[in-house]
Amino acid sequence: MKTLTIAGMVLFLVWLATPASAYVAEVTTSVSLAGVEDATQLKRAVQSAVDDVLKDVIAFAPTVVVLTDARTVGGRLYLRLL
């Protein structure tokens, strides 16, 4: 009987729990590779592109930013951020 009461209380508490809300944004941006000559310049260009996305595109302050994909097409580097 004690186990049944505890199980009922646990089910009731789970039923009352509300899921956490989250905002997710997937953004694609690109960087020109024309003036990039070394890894330091590439890192600066990518960081600048990510900073621009955070400042101008996303309307909230994200907790985590993840680079999910990077591809070169022609003379541009395309970045997918999540």
PyMOL Python script that loads the backbone (N, CA, C, O; Angstrom):
from pymol import cmd

cmd.read_pdbstr("""\
ATOM      1  N   MET A   1       0.828  -1.193   0.000  1.00  0.00           N
ATOM      2  CA  MET A   1       0.000   0.000   0.000  1.00  0.00           C
ATOM      3  C   MET A   1       0.873   1.257   0.000  1.00  0.00           C
ATOM      4  O   MET A   1       0.570   2.246  -0.667  1.00  0.00           O
ATOM      5  N   LYS A   2       1.962   1.188   0.767  1.00  0.00           N
ATOM      6  CA  LYS A   2       2.876   2.320   0.851  1.00  0.00           C
ATOM      7  C   LYS A   2       3.487   2.606  -0.528  1.00  0.00           C
ATOM      8  O   LYS A   2       3.620   3.764  -0.925  1.00  0.00           O
ATOM      9  N   THR A   3       3.854   1.549  -1.248  1.00  0.00           N
ATOM     10  CA  THR A   3       4.443   1.700  -2.581  1.00  0.00           C
ATOM     11  C   THR A   3       3.441   2.310  -3.549  1.00  0.00           C
ATOM     12  O   THR A   3       3.803   3.159  -4.363  1.00  0.00           O
ATOM     13  N   LEU A   4       2.214   1.896  -3.470  1.00  0.00           N
ATOM     14  CA  LEU A   4       1.169   2.428  -4.341  1.00  0.00           C
ATOM     15  C   LEU A   4       0.935   3.916  -4.069  1.00  0.00           C
ATOM     16  O   LEU A   4       0.721   4.688  -5.004  1.00  0.00           O
ATOM     17  N   THR A   5       0.974   4.313  -2.823  1.00  0.00           N
ATOM     18  CA  THR A   5       0.801   5.725  -2.460  1.00  0.00           C
ATOM     19  C   THR A   5       1.957   6.561  -2.991  1.00  0.00           C
ATOM     20  O   THR A   5       1.747   7.644  -3.538  1.00  0.00           O
ATOM     21  N   ILE A   6       3.173   6.061  -2.830  1.00  0.00           N
ATOM     22  CA  ILE A   6       4.353   6.792  -3.321  1.00  0.00           C
ATOM     23  C   ILE A   6       4.316   6.889  -4.843  1.00  0.00           C
ATOM     24  O   ILE A   6       4.612   7.942  -5.407  1.00  0.00           O
ATOM     25  N   ALA A   7       3.954   5.798  -5.504  1.00  0.00           N
ATOM     26  CA  ALA A   7       3.857   5.814  -6.963  1.00  0.00           C
ATOM     27  C   ALA A   7       2.796   6.813  -7.419  1.00  0.00           C
ATOM     28  O   ALA A   7       3.003   7.523  -8.403  1.00  0.00           O
ATOM     29  N   GLY A   8       1.686   6.877  -6.732  1.00  0.00           N
ATOM     30  CA  GLY A   8       0.644   7.846  -7.062  1.00  0.00           C
ATOM     31  C   GLY A   8       1.119   9.273  -6.878  1.00  0.00           C
ATOM     32  O   GLY A   8       0.812  10.142  -7.694  1.00  0.00           O
ATOM     33  N   MET A   9       1.869   9.522  -5.808  1.00  0.00           N
ATOM     34  CA  MET A   9       2.400  10.870  -5.571  1.00  0.00           C
ATOM     35  C   MET A   9       3.409  11.256  -6.645  1.00  0.00           C
ATOM     36  O   MET A   9       3.414  12.396  -7.111  1.00  0.00           O
ATOM     37  N   VAL A  10       4.254  10.323  -7.036  1.00  0.00           N
ATOM     38  CA  VAL A  10       5.238  10.591  -8.087  1.00  0.00           C
ATOM     39  C   VAL A  10       4.531  10.891  -9.403  1.00  0.00           C
ATOM     40  O   VAL A  10       4.892  11.846 -10.091  1.00  0.00           O
ATOM     41  N   LEU A  11       3.546  10.105  -9.758  1.00  0.00           N
ATOM     42  CA  LEU A  11       2.791  10.360 -10.989  1.00  0.00           C
ATOM     43  C   LEU A  11       2.094  11.712 -10.954  1.00  0.00           C
ATOM     44  O   LEU A  11       2.043  12.411 -11.965  1.00  0.00           O
ATOM     45  N   PHE A  12       1.565  12.079  -9.812  1.00  0.00           N
ATOM     46  CA  PHE A  12       0.913  13.375  -9.674  1.00  0.00           C
ATOM     47  C   PHE A  12       1.919  14.508  -9.859  1.00  0.00           C
ATOM     48  O   PHE A  12       1.620  15.493 -10.535  1.00  0.00           O
ATOM     49  N   LEU A  13       3.098  14.383  -9.273  1.00  0.00           N
ATOM     50  CA  LEU A  13       4.126  15.416  -9.418  1.00  0.00           C
ATOM     51  C   LEU A  13       4.631  15.512 -10.853  1.00  0.00           C
ATOM     52  O   LEU A  13       4.895  16.610 -11.343  1.00  0.00           O
ATOM     53  N   VAL A  14       4.766  14.387 -11.522  1.00  0.00           N
ATOM     54  CA  VAL A  14       5.175  14.398 -12.927  1.00  0.00           C
ATOM     55  C   VAL A  14       4.100  15.062 -13.776  1.00  0.00           C
ATOM     56  O   VAL A  14       4.413  15.795 -14.715  1.00  0.00           O
ATOM     57  N   TRP A  15       2.848  14.813 -13.455  1.00  0.00           N
ATOM     58  CA  TRP A  15       1.751  15.416 -14.194  1.00  0.00           C
ATOM     59  C   TRP A  15       1.744  16.938 -14.019  1.00  0.00           C
ATOM     60  O   TRP A  15       1.394  17.661 -14.951  1.00  0.00           O
ATOM     61  N   LEU A  16       2.121  17.425 -12.848  1.00  0.00           N
ATOM     62  CA  LEU A  16       2.149  18.863 -12.586  1.00  0.00           C
ATOM     63  C   LEU A  16       3.346  19.567 -13.212  1.00  0.00           C
ATOM     64  O   LEU A  16       3.295  20.772 -13.460  1.00  0.00           O
ATOM     65  N   ALA A  17       4.407  18.840 -13.465  1.00  0.00           N
ATOM     66  CA  ALA A  17       5.635  19.453 -13.978  1.00  0.00           C
ATOM     67  C   ALA A  17       5.396  20.049 -15.360  1.00  0.00           C
ATOM     68  O   ALA A  17       4.716  19.455 -16.197  1.00  0.00           O
ATOM     69  N   THR A  18       5.958  21.218 -15.585  1.00  0.00           N
ATOM     70  CA  THR A  18       5.862  21.859 -16.889  1.00  0.00           C
ATOM     71  C   THR A  18       7.226  21.791 -17.571  1.00  0.00           C
ATOM     72  O   THR A  18       8.254  21.955 -16.914  1.00  0.00           O
ATOM     73  N   PRO A  19       7.245  21.556 -18.856  1.00  0.00           N
ATOM     74  CA  PRO A  19       8.528  21.496 -19.556  1.00  0.00           C
ATOM     75  C   PRO A  19       9.161  22.885 -19.646  1.00  0.00           C
ATOM     76  O   PRO A  19       8.465  23.900 -19.677  1.00  0.00           O
ATOM     77  N   ALA A  20      10.461  22.907 -19.688  1.00  0.00           N
ATOM     78  CA  ALA A  20      11.181  24.173 -19.810  1.00  0.00           C
ATOM     79  C   ALA A  20      11.033  24.699 -21.229  1.00  0.00           C
ATOM     80  O   ALA A  20      11.031  23.930 -22.190  1.00  0.00           O
ATOM     81  N   SER A  21      10.911  26.000 -21.351  1.00  0.00           N
ATOM     82  CA  SER A  21      10.816  26.590 -22.680  1.00  0.00           C
ATOM     83  C   SER A  21      12.221  26.866 -23.211  1.00  0.00           C
ATOM     84  O   SER A  21      13.143  27.163 -22.450  1.00  0.00           O
ATOM     85  N   ALA A  22      12.361  26.762 -24.514  1.00  0.00           N
ATOM     86  CA  ALA A  22      13.662  26.997 -25.138  1.00  0.00           C
ATOM     87  C   ALA A  22      13.441  27.642 -26.498  1.00  0.00           C
ATOM     88  O   ALA A  22      12.453  27.370 -27.181  1.00  0.00           O
ATOM     89  N   TYR A  23      14.362  28.482 -26.869  1.00  0.00           N
ATOM     90  CA  TYR A  23      14.359  29.090 -28.186  1.00  0.00           C
ATOM     91  C   TYR A  23      15.548  28.529 -28.951  1.00  0.00           C
ATOM     92  O   TYR A  23      16.669  28.499 -28.442  1.00  0.00           O
ATOM     93  N   VAL A  24      15.295  28.089 -30.171  1.00  0.00           N
ATOM     94  CA  VAL A  24      16.352  27.533 -31.009  1.00  0.00           C
ATOM     95  C   VAL A  24      16.343  28.286 -32.326  1.00  0.00           C
ATOM     96  O   VAL A  24      15.288  28.496 -32.925  1.00  0.00           O
ATOM     97  N   ALA A  25      17.520  28.689 -32.772  1.00  0.00           N
ATOM     98  CA  ALA A  25      17.638  29.377 -34.052  1.00  0.00           C
ATOM     99  C   ALA A  25      18.767  28.737 -34.845  1.00  0.00           C
ATOM    100  O   ALA A  25      19.864  28.525 -34.329  1.00  0.00           O
ATOM    101  N   GLU A  26      18.484  28.435 -36.102  1.00  0.00           N
ATOM    102  CA  GLU A  26      19.518  27.940 -37.004  1.00  0.00           C
ATOM    103  C   GLU A  26      19.760  29.025 -38.039  1.00  0.00           C
ATOM    104  O   GLU A  26      18.831  29.470 -38.712  1.00  0.00           O
ATOM    105  N   VAL A  27      21.011  29.447 -38.164  1.00  0.00           N
ATOM    106  CA  VAL A  27      21.359  30.572 -39.022  1.00  0.00           C
ATOM    107  C   VAL A  27      22.489  30.147 -39.949  1.00  0.00           C
ATOM    108  O   VAL A  27      23.434  29.480 -39.526  1.00  0.00           O
ATOM    109  N   THR A  28      22.384  30.536 -41.213  1.00  0.00           N
ATOM    110  CA  THR A  28      23.469  30.315 -42.164  1.00  0.00           C
ATOM    111  C   THR A  28      24.028  31.673 -42.550  1.00  0.00           C
ATOM    112  O   THR A  28      23.283  32.595 -42.881  1.00  0.00           O
ATOM    113  N   THR A  29      25.338  31.785 -42.506  1.00  0.00           N
ATOM    114  CA  THR A  29      26.018  33.016 -42.888  1.00  0.00           C
ATOM    115  C   THR A  29      27.227  32.647 -43.730  1.00  0.00           C
ATOM    116  O   THR A  29      27.593  31.475 -43.814  1.00  0.00           O
ATOM    117  N   SER A  30      27.842  33.632 -44.347  1.00  0.00           N
ATOM    118  CA  SER A  30      29.000  33.327 -45.183  1.00  0.00           C
ATOM    119  C   SER A  30      30.094  34.361 -44.984  1.00  0.00           C
ATOM    120  O   SER A  30      29.857  35.490 -44.553  1.00  0.00           O
ATOM    121  N   VAL A  31      31.301  33.926 -45.317  1.00  0.00           N
ATOM    122  CA  VAL A  31      32.492  34.763 -45.196  1.00  0.00           C
ATOM    123  C   VAL A  31      33.234  34.683 -46.522  1.00  0.00           C
ATOM    124  O   VAL A  31      33.402  33.598 -47.078  1.00  0.00           O
ATOM    125  N   SER A  32      33.672  35.818 -47.026  1.00  0.00           N
ATOM    126  CA  SER A  32      34.471  35.827 -48.243  1.00  0.00           C
ATOM    127  C   SER A  32      35.885  35.356 -47.920  1.00  0.00           C
ATOM    128  O   SER A  32      36.476  35.774 -46.925  1.00  0.00           O
ATOM    129  N   LEU A  33      36.414  34.492 -48.760  1.00  0.00           N
ATOM    130  CA  LEU A  33      37.770  33.985 -48.555  1.00  0.00           C
ATOM    131  C   LEU A  33      38.793  34.720 -49.413  1.00  0.00           C
ATOM    132  O   LEU A  33      39.956  34.319 -49.471  1.00  0.00           O
ATOM    133  N   ALA A  34      38.372  35.789 -50.076  1.00  0.00           N
ATOM    134  CA  ALA A  34      39.269  36.501 -50.987  1.00  0.00           C
ATOM    135  C   ALA A  34      40.482  37.091 -50.269  1.00  0.00           C
ATOM    136  O   ALA A  34      41.598  36.978 -50.775  1.00  0.00           O
ATOM    137  N   GLY A  35      40.298  37.712 -49.113  1.00  0.00           N
ATOM    138  CA  GLY A  35      41.411  38.357 -48.427  1.00  0.00           C
ATOM    139  C   GLY A  35      42.053  37.513 -47.343  1.00  0.00           C
ATOM    140  O   GLY A  35      42.925  37.996 -46.620  1.00  0.00           O
ATOM    141  N   VAL A  36      41.637  36.259 -47.217  1.00  0.00           N
ATOM    142  CA  VAL A  36      42.148  35.395 -46.149  1.00  0.00           C
ATOM    143  C   VAL A  36      43.394  34.674 -46.647  1.00  0.00           C
ATOM    144  O   VAL A  36      43.357  33.949 -47.641  1.00  0.00           O
ATOM    145  N   GLU A  37      44.509  34.889 -45.929  1.00  0.00           N
ATOM    146  CA  GLU A  37      45.775  34.285 -46.346  1.00  0.00           C
ATOM    147  C   GLU A  37      46.314  33.268 -45.357  1.00  0.00           C
ATOM    148  O   GLU A  37      47.123  32.421 -45.737  1.00  0.00           O
ATOM    149  N   ASP A  38      45.890  33.325 -44.089  1.00  0.00           N
ATOM    150  CA  ASP A  38      46.391  32.367 -43.100  1.00  0.00           C
ATOM    151  C   ASP A  38      45.291  32.032 -42.094  1.00  0.00           C
ATOM    152  O   ASP A  38      44.190  32.579 -42.152  1.00  0.00           O
ATOM    153  N   ALA A  39      45.611  31.130 -41.176  1.00  0.00           N
ATOM    154  CA  ALA A  39      44.619  30.647 -40.203  1.00  0.00           C
ATOM    155  C   ALA A  39      44.147  31.749 -39.266  1.00  0.00           C
ATOM    156  O   ALA A  39      42.987  31.754 -38.853  1.00  0.00           O
ATOM    157  N   THR A  40      45.027  32.678 -38.929  1.00  0.00           N
ATOM    158  CA  THR A  40      44.650  33.769 -38.025  1.00  0.00           C
ATOM    159  C   THR A  40      43.596  34.667 -38.664  1.00  0.00           C
ATOM    160  O   THR A  40      42.624  35.047 -38.011  1.00  0.00           O
ATOM    161  N   GLN A  41      43.782  35.004 -39.919  1.00  0.00           N
ATOM    162  CA  GLN A  41      42.799  35.835 -40.619  1.00  0.00           C
ATOM    163  C   GLN A  41      41.474  35.089 -40.784  1.00  0.00           C
ATOM    164  O   GLN A  41      40.405  35.690 -40.677  1.00  0.00           O
ATOM    165  N   LEU A  42      41.544  33.787 -41.042  1.00  0.00           N
ATOM    166  CA  LEU A  42      40.322  32.990 -41.160  1.00  0.00           C
ATOM    167  C   LEU A  42      39.571  32.956 -39.838  1.00  0.00           C
ATOM    168  O   LEU A  42      38.348  33.098 -39.809  1.00  0.00           O
ATOM    169  N   LYS A  43      40.300  32.767 -38.743  1.00  0.00           N
ATOM    170  CA  LYS A  43      39.668  32.747 -37.423  1.00  0.00           C
ATOM    171  C   LYS A  43      38.999  34.086 -37.131  1.00  0.00           C
ATOM    172  O   LYS A  43      37.880  34.122 -36.620  1.00  0.00           O
ATOM    173  N   ARG A  44      39.679  35.187 -37.454  1.00  0.00           N
ATOM    174  CA  ARG A  44      39.098  36.518 -37.242  1.00  0.00           C
ATOM    175  C   ARG A  44      37.842  36.720 -38.087  1.00  0.00           C
ATOM    176  O   ARG A  44      36.855  37.283 -37.614  1.00  0.00           O
ATOM    177  N   ALA A  45      37.881  36.263 -39.332  1.00  0.00           N
ATOM    178  CA  ALA A  45      36.727  36.425 -40.223  1.00  0.00           C
ATOM    179  C   ALA A  45      35.528  35.615 -39.725  1.00  0.00           C
ATOM    180  O   ALA A  45      34.397  36.100 -39.742  1.00  0.00           O
ATOM    181  N   VAL A  46      35.780  34.383 -39.283  1.00  0.00           N
ATOM    182  CA  VAL A  46      34.692  33.543 -38.766  1.00  0.00           C
ATOM    183  C   VAL A  46      34.135  34.140 -37.482  1.00  0.00           C
ATOM    184  O   VAL A  46      32.918  34.187 -37.301  1.00  0.00           O
ATOM    185  N   GLN A  47      35.011  34.597 -36.585  1.00  0.00           N
ATOM    186  CA  GLN A  47      34.553  35.200 -35.327  1.00  0.00           C
ATOM    187  C   GLN A  47      33.731  36.456 -35.595  1.00  0.00           C
ATOM    188  O   GLN A  47      32.726  36.702 -34.928  1.00  0.00           O
ATOM    189  N   SER A  48      34.157  37.242 -36.565  1.00  0.00           N
ATOM    190  CA  SER A  48      33.408  38.448 -36.924  1.00  0.00           C
ATOM    191  C   SER A  48      32.022  38.093 -37.472  1.00  0.00           C
ATOM    192  O   SER A  48      31.040  38.762 -37.151  1.00  0.00           O
ATOM    193  N   ALA A  49      31.941  37.049 -38.291  1.00  0.00           N
ATOM    194  CA  ALA A  49      30.648  36.623 -38.835  1.00  0.00           C
ATOM    195  C   ALA A  49      29.729  36.130 -37.728  1.00  0.00           C
ATOM    196  O   ALA A  49      28.538  36.444 -37.729  1.00  0.00           O
ATOM    197  N   VAL A  50      30.263  35.364 -36.783  1.00  0.00           N
ATOM    198  CA  VAL A  50      29.457  34.870 -35.665  1.00  0.00           C
ATOM    199  C   VAL A  50      28.998  36.034 -34.792  1.00  0.00           C
ATOM    200  O   VAL A  50      27.845  36.070 -34.363  1.00  0.00           O
ATOM    201  N   ASP A  51      29.891  36.983 -34.527  1.00  0.00           N
ATOM    202  CA  ASP A  51      29.514  38.157 -33.731  1.00  0.00           C
ATOM    203  C   ASP A  51      28.409  38.960 -34.408  1.00  0.00           C
ATOM    204  O   ASP A  51      27.494  39.444 -33.742  1.00  0.00           O
ATOM    205  N   ASP A  52      28.491  39.105 -35.739  1.00  0.00           N
ATOM    206  CA  ASP A  52      27.442  39.820 -36.472  1.00  0.00           C
ATOM    207  C   ASP A  52      26.097  39.108 -36.352  1.00  0.00           C
ATOM    208  O   ASP A  52      25.063  39.757 -36.195  1.00  0.00           O
ATOM    209  N   VAL A  53      26.106  37.778 -36.425  1.00  0.00           N
ATOM    210  CA  VAL A  53      24.861  37.013 -36.274  1.00  0.00           C
ATOM    211  C   VAL A  53      24.285  37.236 -34.884  1.00  0.00           C
ATOM    212  O   VAL A  53      23.086  37.471 -34.737  1.00  0.00           O
ATOM    213  N   LEU A  54      25.133  37.162 -33.866  1.00  0.00           N
ATOM    214  CA  LEU A  54      24.649  37.334 -32.493  1.00  0.00           C
ATOM    215  C   LEU A  54      24.114  38.739 -32.254  1.00  0.00           C
ATOM    216  O   LEU A  54      23.163  38.921 -31.494  1.00  0.00           O
ATOM    217  N   LYS A  55      24.716  39.727 -32.895  1.00  0.00           N
ATOM    218  CA  LYS A  55      24.318  41.119 -32.671  1.00  0.00           C
ATOM    219  C   LYS A  55      23.105  41.522 -33.513  1.00  0.00           C
ATOM    220  O   LYS A  55      22.216  42.216 -33.020  1.00  0.00           O
ATOM    221  N   ASP A  56      23.061  41.093 -34.778  1.00  0.00           N
ATOM    222  CA  ASP A  56      22.062  41.616 -35.710  1.00  0.00           C
ATOM    223  C   ASP A  56      20.921  40.661 -36.048  1.00  0.00           C
ATOM    224  O   ASP A  56      19.843  41.118 -36.427  1.00  0.00           O
ATOM    225  N   VAL A  57      21.124  39.368 -35.923  1.00  0.00           N
ATOM    226  CA  VAL A  57      20.130  38.412 -36.414  1.00  0.00           C
ATOM    227  C   VAL A  57      19.279  37.840 -35.294  1.00  0.00           C
ATOM    228  O   VAL A  57      18.053  37.803 -35.406  1.00  0.00           O
ATOM    229  N   ILE A  58      19.907  37.397 -34.225  1.00  0.00           N
ATOM    230  CA  ILE A  58      19.194  36.725 -33.143  1.00  0.00           C
ATOM    231  C   ILE A  58      18.706  37.764 -32.141  1.00  0.00           C
ATOM    232  O   ILE A  58      19.474  38.619 -31.700  1.00  0.00           O
ATOM    233  N   ALA A  59      17.425  37.688 -31.783  1.00  0.00           N
ATOM    234  CA  ALA A  59      16.813  38.696 -30.914  1.00  0.00           C
ATOM    235  C   ALA A  59      16.935  38.375 -29.433  1.00  0.00           C
ATOM    236  O   ALA A  59      16.391  39.103 -28.603  1.00  0.00           O
ATOM    237  N   PHE A  60      17.631  37.310 -29.084  1.00  0.00           N
ATOM    238  CA  PHE A  60      17.815  36.947 -27.679  1.00  0.00           C
ATOM    239  C   PHE A  60      19.277  36.593 -27.457  1.00  0.00           C
ATOM    240  O   PHE A  60      20.014  36.349 -28.413  1.00  0.00           O
ATOM    241  N   ALA A  61      19.693  36.565 -26.208  1.00  0.00           N
ATOM    242  CA  ALA A  61      21.080  36.224 -25.875  1.00  0.00           C
ATOM    243  C   ALA A  61      21.193  34.707 -25.720  1.00  0.00           C
ATOM    244  O   ALA A  61      20.704  34.152 -24.735  1.00  0.00           O
ATOM    245  N   PRO A  62      21.826  34.030 -26.675  1.00  0.00           N
ATOM    246  CA  PRO A  62      21.905  32.574 -26.591  1.00  0.00           C
ATOM    247  C   PRO A  62      22.883  32.115 -25.516  1.00  0.00           C
ATOM    248  O   PRO A  62      23.865  32.795 -25.216  1.00  0.00           O
ATOM    249  N   THR A  63      22.599  30.960 -24.948  1.00  0.00           N
ATOM    250  CA  THR A  63      23.487  30.361 -23.961  1.00  0.00           C
ATOM    251  C   THR A  63      24.630  29.637 -24.648  1.00  0.00           C
ATOM    252  O   THR A  63      25.774  29.700 -24.198  1.00  0.00           O
ATOM    253  N   VAL A  64      24.321  28.953 -25.734  1.00  0.00           N
ATOM    254  CA  VAL A  64      25.310  28.163 -26.467  1.00  0.00           C
ATOM    255  C   VAL A  64      25.171  28.463 -27.951  1.00  0.00           C
ATOM    256  O   VAL A  64      24.059  28.564 -28.470  1.00  0.00           O
ATOM    257  N   VAL A  65      26.302  28.604 -28.632  1.00  0.00           N
ATOM    258  CA  VAL A  65      26.327  28.730 -30.084  1.00  0.00           C
ATOM    259  C   VAL A  65      27.226  27.614 -30.602  1.00  0.00           C
ATOM    260  O   VAL A  65      28.364  27.463 -30.158  1.00  0.00           O
ATOM    261  N   VAL A  66      26.700  26.832 -31.549  1.00  0.00           N
ATOM    262  CA  VAL A  66      27.446  25.696 -32.076  1.00  0.00           C
ATOM    263  C   VAL A  66      27.586  25.851 -33.585  1.00  0.00           C
ATOM    264  O   VAL A  66      26.606  26.117 -34.281  1.00  0.00           O
ATOM    265  N   LEU A  67      28.797  25.687 -34.083  1.00  0.00           N
ATOM    266  CA  LEU A  67      29.043  25.651 -35.518  1.00  0.00           C
ATOM    267  C   LEU A  67      28.758  24.225 -35.978  1.00  0.00           C
ATOM    268  O   LEU A  67      29.521  23.311 -35.666  1.00  0.00           O
ATOM    269  N   THR A  68      27.662  24.026 -36.721  1.00  0.00           N
ATOM    270  CA  THR A  68      27.258  22.670 -37.095  1.00  0.00           C
ATOM    271  C   THR A  68      27.776  22.252 -38.461  1.00  0.00           C
ATOM    272  O   THR A  68      27.867  21.056 -38.739  1.00  0.00           O
ATOM    273  N   ASP A  69      28.118  23.210 -39.324  1.00  0.00           N
ATOM    274  CA  ASP A  69      28.595  22.852 -40.653  1.00  0.00           C
ATOM    275  C   ASP A  69      29.375  24.020 -41.233  1.00  0.00           C
ATOM    276  O   ASP A  69      29.058  25.181 -40.971  1.00  0.00           O
ATOM    277  N   ALA A  70      30.386  23.712 -42.015  1.00  0.00           N
ATOM    278  CA  ALA A  70      31.162  24.729 -42.728  1.00  0.00           C
ATOM    279  C   ALA A  70      31.549  24.149 -44.077  1.00  0.00           C
ATOM    280  O   ALA A  70      32.123  23.063 -44.159  1.00  0.00           O
ATOM    281  N   ARG A  71      31.228  24.884 -45.136  1.00  0.00           N
ATOM    282  CA  ARG A  71      31.537  24.425 -46.496  1.00  0.00           C
ATOM    283  C   ARG A  71      32.045  25.592 -47.322  1.00  0.00           C
ATOM    284  O   ARG A  71      31.631  26.735 -47.129  1.00  0.00           O
ATOM    285  N   THR A  72      32.944  25.288 -48.240  1.00  0.00           N
ATOM    286  CA  THR A  72      33.410  26.310 -49.168  1.00  0.00           C
ATOM    287  C   THR A  72      32.755  26.077 -50.520  1.00  0.00           C
ATOM    288  O   THR A  72      32.742  24.964 -51.047  1.00  0.00           O
ATOM    289  N   VAL A  73      32.220  27.145 -51.058  1.00  0.00           N
ATOM    290  CA  VAL A  73      31.625  27.129 -52.391  1.00  0.00           C
ATOM    291  C   VAL A  73      32.173  28.345 -53.108  1.00  0.00           C
ATOM    292  O   VAL A  73      31.935  29.482 -52.701  1.00  0.00           O
ATOM    293  N   GLY A  74      32.904  28.096 -54.174  1.00  0.00           N
ATOM    294  CA  GLY A  74      33.537  29.205 -54.873  1.00  0.00           C
ATOM    295  C   GLY A  74      34.548  29.872 -53.960  1.00  0.00           C
ATOM    296  O   GLY A  74      35.428  29.208 -53.413  1.00  0.00           O
ATOM    297  N   GLY A  75      34.432  31.152 -53.798  1.00  0.00           N
ATOM    298  CA  GLY A  75      35.343  31.896 -52.935  1.00  0.00           C
ATOM    299  C   GLY A  75      34.736  32.274 -51.596  1.00  0.00           C
ATOM    300  O   GLY A  75      35.187  33.223 -50.957  1.00  0.00           O
ATOM    301  N   ARG A  76      33.709  31.535 -51.163  1.00  0.00           N
ATOM    302  CA  ARG A  76      33.042  31.854 -49.899  1.00  0.00           C
ATOM    303  C   ARG A  76      33.022  30.639 -48.986  1.00  0.00           C
ATOM    304  O   ARG A  76      32.967  29.496 -49.440  1.00  0.00           O
ATOM    305  N   LEU A  77      33.066  30.913 -47.697  1.00  0.00           N
ATOM    306  CA  LEU A  77      32.931  29.893 -46.661  1.00  0.00           C
ATOM    307  C   LEU A  77      31.554  30.068 -46.039  1.00  0.00           C
ATOM    308  O   LEU A  77      31.264  31.111 -45.453  1.00  0.00           O
ATOM    309  N   TYR A  78      30.703  29.051 -46.164  1.00  0.00           N
ATOM    310  CA  TYR A  78      29.354  29.098 -45.607  1.00  0.00           C
ATOM    311  C   TYR A  78      29.349  28.401 -44.257  1.00  0.00           C
ATOM    312  O   TYR A  78      29.844  27.281 -44.127  1.00  0.00           O
ATOM    313  N   LEU A  79      28.787  29.066 -43.250  1.00  0.00           N
ATOM    314  CA  LEU A  79      28.763  28.569 -41.879  1.00  0.00           C
ATOM    315  C   LEU A  79      27.318  28.366 -41.445  1.00  0.00           C
ATOM    316  O   LEU A  79      26.472  29.233 -41.662  1.00  0.00           O
ATOM    317  N   ARG A  80      27.037  27.220 -40.833  1.00  0.00           N
ATOM    318  CA  ARG A  80      25.713  26.977 -40.262  1.00  0.00           C
ATOM    319  C   ARG A  80      25.861  26.959 -38.749  1.00  0.00           C
ATOM    320  O   ARG A  80      26.623  26.168 -38.192  1.00  0.00           O
ATOM    321  N   LEU A  81      25.120  27.842 -38.096  1.00  0.00           N
ATOM    322  CA  LEU A  81      25.173  27.981 -36.641  1.00  0.00           C
ATOM    323  C   LEU A  81      23.853  27.533 -36.038  1.00  0.00           C
ATOM    324  O   LEU A  81      22.785  27.759 -36.607  1.00  0.00           O
ATOM    325  N   LEU A  82      23.942  26.903 -34.893  1.00  0.00           N
ATOM    326  CA  LEU A  82      22.748  26.474 -34.176  1.00  0.00           C
ATOM    327  C   LEU A  82      22.795  27.058 -32.793  1.00  0.00           C
ATOM    328  O   LEU A  82      21.885  26.831 -31.995  1.00  0.00           O
TER     329      LEU A  82
END
""", "prot")
cmd.dss("prot")
cmd.show_as("cartoon", "prot")
cmd.util.cbc("prot")
cmd.orient("prot")
